[in-house]
Amino acid sequence: MNHMLIPPREPQQNPVRPPMVYVEKPVKWEYKQIVRDLEKEKLLDEAELNELGKEGWELSGTAQQPPLAYFYFKRQVEK
């Protein structure tokens, strides 16, 4: 019979402590939804996306329910 001995696990000398992150003020967002009927309109193109980016909008999600495509954007609200 072959028995393998596993040495006991030694306790960690210095426990890992993740860094603390402090947020001074709550972040507020505003949202924008663009809906495209793909039977009548084209998808958002690079120029449209770049223009939205210049305005501070960030694409945060998409959804599709044919023939409609939904684009969800968000940007931080400055107080």
N, C-alpha and C positions, 0 to 999 in steps of 0.2 A: 504494500500500500504506500502510495506516494503522498506525503503531506507537505504542503508549502506553508512556511511561516511568514506572516506579514508583520513587519515591525509596527509597534503602536505609533500612531500619528502624534508627532510632537506639537505642543501648542505653539501658535504663532507668537513670536516675540513682540512684534509691533503690529497691532491690528490696523487694517486699512481703514482710513477715514476719508470719505469723499469730501471734496471741497464744498463749503457753504456758499450759496449764491443768494445775495440779498437784492431784492427789487424795491427800489425806493417808492415808485408809484405804479399803480396798476396800468397795464397797457390796454388801450382801447382801440378797437378796429372798426372800420366801416367796410361794407361789402357791396359788390356790384355783380349783377347777373346779366349775362348776354345770352339771348336765345336766338338760334338760327334755324330756320326751316330749310333743310338741306335739299328739298325739292325745288326751292325757289331762290336760295341764296348759297353763297360759297362759305366755306369755313373761314375762321379768322386767319388772315395771312400774316406774314412776317412784319409787314409795315404797320398793320393794325396793332399787333402785339407789342411792337417797339414803342408805338405811341402811348399805349396804355402803361407800359413800363416807365416812360418819361413822366407820366402823371403820378407815378408811385404805386400803381396797381401791380399786384403779384398774383399770378394764376395759382389758385389753391385747389381747384378740382374741376372735373368735367363729368357730365352724365349724358346719356343718350336715350331717347325714347323716340324711335324712328317715326316720322322723318325729322324730329327736332333734336338739336344738339344744344346742351346747356354748358355755359362756361361760367365758373365762379371765381371772382377775384376778391382780394382783400388788400387793404392798406391801413397803416397805422394812423390814427387820428392824432394830430398835434393839438395840444390844449392851448 
